[in-house]
Amino acid sequence: MTKTFAFLLATSLSSAAQSAELTLIINNVTDNSPLSITFYDNEADFLSDNVVHHYYQAGQKGTTKITFNNLPDNKLAFTVFADLNRNNQLDRSFLGIPQEPYAFSNNATGTMGPAEFKDAKFDPNAMASMTINLID
């Protein structure tokens, strides 16, 4: 009985520690500017400074393919933008409209604002890849 319990406990702990992998295919990359990709794992933190992972990755004009390893094993959403002027932030107009190409996971879009977490969230364990299109 003790051995069975220890095995079940070890199995459940190793399952909780597992991580997901996702290959992201980003279309409409306008030049070789860096891509800023930020992952979130809950609605309250979505689009805030409380991030799960942040990557600043070289882009390739046209289509860029990036594989992320060790993502959390739960629902996630991400934002991505092409940092055209390499200032490490999404530039916006005085009205708050993005001035650099951007996208959300699931190609989610918002109405008169950014996409919502519920539309952008996905299960990285349920898919090996995701294709998104930057909005210019």
Secondary structure, DSSP 4 states (H G I P E B T S, - for coil): -HHHHHHHHHHHHHHHH--EEEEEEEEEE-SS-EEEEEEE-STTTTTSS--SEEEEEE--SEEEEEEEEEE-SS-BEEEEEE-TT-SSS--B-TTS-BSS-EEEGGG---SSSPPPHHHH-B-TTS-SEEEEE-B-
